[in-house]
Amino acid sequence: IVRVTGGAACTVVLIEDDDRHSWRVAASFGLPEGYVQALEAVWRTGVLLPSVDAYEQRRPVVRSDVRREIAGDPRCAPLHPFLDAVTWDTLVAVPLVVRGQAVGSLVGYYTPEQAPREDDIAFLSIIADQAAVAVENARLFVEAQGKAALEERQRLARELHDSVSQALYGIALGARTARELLERNPPQAIGPIDYVASLAEAGLAEMRALIFELRPESLEAEGLVAAIAKQAAALRARHSIEVETSLDDEPDIPLHVKEALYRIAQEALHNIVRHARATLVHVSLRPEGQHDPSEHGETGPAAPTRPTWLVLEVQDNGQGFEPEGPFPGHLGLRSMRERAAILGGTLEIHSAPGAGARVTARIPISR
């Protein structure tokens, strides 16, 4: 903006309600250090700043001779120390409006020699429209994340309740049966005791998996491989599905990539439980491809080759489905695709009615 319009500085201000209770500079360029904080202090005194004026009027606002105006207003005292350091004297504020709703303002700062023309103001308005859409998209993304987090907590609460209730009921029933048999026929008590032990082991596996989900920091501490292994153990214990795992060493990738892969694996396994009617599942995590060290200036005999992709694959022997048609679990598959796409990867689905399904996520390993 500064380069194209010849301005001296610019700011993006967000205002979250009509009462001006929430005003903040989301981005700035060309202002002295500390100026934004001083401007916020002035806003708190009730001065009608150009950014607020444009926000309220829903149209561009131009103010000239701004330095004299600031110097003559005692409420602007926090800005007085900056007057000798700045050269601009004209401000142009245009509102950020999306779907008829103002969300803030874009403010350009101009020196007397750079007096803004009509086309500069029109350009600022165009940029403001684009910025408003970006702000709204960011807000919707945060809102969606919050909704997803709430739905995830509710799902975890249901699973925690179901698994604990089921395990404790079975343990109590098995223990009572074993106690009665110990009094009448001790050898026959072995069966109920083994049943209680298996339920306790299953409950422990399930609790470990659920607690892992409730504590995201566990993924950083224990790693992606351990997280997927716990999910597999919980699936075996709770649903009596045979789960085979082929997990390579812990990958050297950022935490946010591990989180995305963990959620993809989790969603794939949940879909199998809900819809596949499978008896056998195979989960694998492996590197693929070779990175050429010479492409990045790494030379010499000690320069190792590295994988270029990390591949997560979940396969089952269930009833399968038609990937191109409507089927149960399609929303979960869309979520998995979105997670992979955000990381620059892909998600492939291979399935057919009666032939099981295979979900393959390929994520690039950046270096």
N, C-alpha and C positions, 0 to 999 in steps of 0.2 A: 504494500500500500504506500509506504513512504517513498519507495523508489519510483513507482509509477506516477504518483501525484506530485512528487517534489516536496512533500511535507517534511517536517522535522521529527515528528514522533507520532505514535498512535497508541490507542488503548482499546481493549474490548471489555466492556462493563456488563455484568449480569445483574439483573434486578428480579427478584423472585416473587414479588407481590405488589399490588397496587398501592399499599401503604408505605412502600419504600423501606420496609423493615430489614430487607436483605439486599445489600449493595456491595459488590466486590469487583475488583479488577481481575479478570480471568487471564488476561495477557496484555503485555505492553512492550513497546520498542522505542528507544530513543530518549527515554526519560532519565534524569539523574537518579543515582542510587538514593533510596529513601523517599523519593517523591510520591510514590504510590501510597506508602503508609501515611504521609502527611495529608494527601488528598482524602484518604479515608477518615482521618481525624476531622478535616473540614466538613465532610459529608455529615458526620455525627452532630455538628453544631446546627444543622438545619439549612445550610446554604443550598440554594437551588442550583446545583451543578448542571452544566450543559448536558451531560449524559442523562440526568434525571429529567431535565426539561424535554429532551427529544423523546424519551421513553413515555412521558405522560401525554405529550401532544401527538405522538405517532407520526411525526414529520421531522425533516431536517431542521436543525437549529444552528445558526451562525452567530458567533460572538466575536466582536473585534475589540481592540484595546484592552485585552484581557489582563495584561500585567498591571496596568494602572488600576483596574477594577479590583484585583487581588490585593494590591498594596493599600488601597483605601478602605478595605473591609477588615475590621479587627477580628472577625470570625475566621478569616483566612490566615491568621497568624502562623499556623504550622507551615504554610507555603512561603512565607516571606523570606526565609533564608535561601530559597532556591531562585529568587528573582534575578539575581546577578549571574546565575549560571545558565539560564535558559535564554534562547533567542527568539522563540516563537511569541506571537502576540494575537493570533487569531485561532479560534477553535471552531471546528465543524463537527457536530454530533448528529448521527443518523440512527434511527431506531432499528433494533433487530426484531423483525416481525415474522412469525411463522403461523400460518393458518389463522390470520387475523388477531393473533395474540402477541403482544410485545413481551420480549424476554430480556431486553437490555439495550445497549447502545454501542455503536462504534464511533470513536472520537479521533479525529485527525487534528494535529497541531501544526500551524504554519507560521513562518516568519513574515515580517512586512513585505519582504521581496517575493515571497511565495504565495501571495494572496490567492486563495482558492477560487477557481473559476466555476462556472455552472457545470462544465463537464467533469470537473473534479468531484463535485458534490454528487453528480449522477453516478460516477464510478464508485464512490463510497457507498451509495445506496445499493448498487448491485452487489458489492462485496458483502454488505450487511445482510442482504437476503440470503446469500450463501452461508454466511456465518450463523445466521439464525437457524437454518436447517441443520447445520452441524451440531449446534447447541441442543436442539430438540432431539436429534438422533442420540446424542450422548445421554440426555436425560432418560429417554425411553430405554436405552440399553441398561442404565443403572436400575431403572424400575423393573425391567425384565429380570435382571440378576437377583434383585430382592425377592421378586415373586418366585423365581426358581429356587432360591435358597429356602423360602418358606415352605414350598411344596416338598423340597428335599427333607427338611426337618420333620414335616408331617409324615412323610413316608418312613423315615427312620423311627419315629415314635411308634407307628403302627407295627413295624417289623420287630422292634424291641419288645413291645407288649406281647405280640403273638408268640415270638420265640421263647420269651421268658415264661409266659403262662403255660405254653405247651410243654416245655421242658420240665418245669417244676411240677406240673400235674402228673406227668409220666413218672418222674422220680418218686413222688409221694406214693403213687399207686404201686409202683414196683417195690418200694421199700416196705409197704404194708404187707404185700403178698409174700415177700421174702421172710418177714418176721413171723407170719403165720406158719409158713412151711418149716421154718427152723424149729418150731415147737412140735410139729407133727411128723415131718419127714425132711430132715436136714439136707440130704443129698439133692432133693428137688428144689431147694432154695437157690442152687447155683444159677439156674436160668434167670429168675427175676433179678438176682444180684448183677449178673452180666448185663441185663437190660438196663438197670439203673446206671451202671458204669458207662454204657454206650451213650445213654441220654446225657449224662454229665459231660462226656467228651464232646458230643455234638453241640450242647449248649455253650460250652467254652469256646469252641470254634466260631460259633455264630456271634457270641459276645465280642470276641476279638475283632471280627470283621466289622461289626457295627460300631464299636468304640473307635476303630480306625477311621471310620467315616465321620464320626463326631469330632475327631481331633485332626484337622488338616495338617498340623505340624508333624504328625506321625509319619506322613509321607516323606517329609524332608529328612527325618531322623532315621527311619527304617528303610526307606527306598521303595521304588516302584515294584521291583521283583517281589519283595516281601508282601506288599499290598495285594498284588494279584494272587499270590499264593494263598493269602488269607481268604480272599474271595472264593477261590476254588475250594478250600477246605470247608467253608461255610456252606457252599452248594452241595458238597458231598454229604455233610452232616445233616442238613435240614431237609433236603429233598431226595436223598438216596439216589442221586445221579452220579454215575461214575465219571470222574473228571481227571483227565490226564493233562499234565503240564510239561511244557518244554520251554523253560525260561533261561535265557542267556544271562551272563553276568550283568550286574547293575550298570545301566547305561550312563555315560557321562553327558547328561543333557540338563538344561535349566529346569527348575522346579515347576514352572508353569506348563512345560511340555509333559512332565511326569503326571501332573494333575489331569491334564486333558486325556492322556492315554489311559490313566486309571479310570476316569469317568466313562470312556468309550468301552473299556473292558467290563465295567460294572453294568452299563446299560445293555450290552450284548448278552451278558449272563442273565440279567433280569428278564429280557425278552425270551430267552430260552425257557426259563422257568414258567413264564406266563403263557406262552403260546406254542412252544415247539413240541411238547410231549416227547422229549428226548430221553434216552437212557445213557447216552455216552456223549461227553463233551471233551474237546481237545483245545487247550489254550497255549499259544506259543508267543514268545517275544524274542525277536532275533534281529541282528544287524544285516544289512544287505548292501551290495555295491561296494566299490572301492574308490576312495578319494586319492587323487594323484598329488603327492606332496609338492611336486615341482610347480604345479599351477599356482601355489601360494608362496613360492620362494623358498620352499624347504628342500634342500638338496643334500647329497651325501649318502653314504651307505646306511647311516643310522636313522634316516628319515622314514618313519613307518607309514604304511598304507592304512587308511582309516575307512570305515563304512560311511556311505553317504545317506543311507536310509535306515530308519528303525521301523520294523514291521511287527504289528500286533495282529494276531489272527485268532479268531474264535470260531470253531466249527462244531456242529452237532449232527446227530443222526436222526433228528426229529422229522415231523411231517412235512416240513418245507413250505414254500409259498411261491407265488408269482411276483418277483420283485417289481415289475412294471405295473401291477394292478393294486387295487385297494386290499389291504390285509391288516390284521391286528399287529400293533407294534410299529406301524409306519412312522408315527411321530418320534418314537425313540430313535429310529434309524436316521431320521432327518436331523435330530440333535447330534448324533454321532458324526454325520457328514459335516455339519457346521463346525464342530470342534476341530475336525481334521483340516478343514479348509482354512480356518483362522491361522493354523500353524503352517500353511503352505503345502499341506499334504492332501492325500486323497483317501476316500473310503469306498471300497468295492464290495458288492454284495452278490454272491453266487448262490442261487437256490432254484428249486423247482418242486412242485407238489410231489410229496412222497420221497424226496431225495435229500432231505436235510438242508442245511444252510451253512455258508461260510462267509464271515465278515472279516475283511482285511483292511486294516488302516496302515498307510505308509506315510511316515512323517520324515521330512528332511532333517538331517543332522547338520546344523550350521557350525562353522568353525571360524 
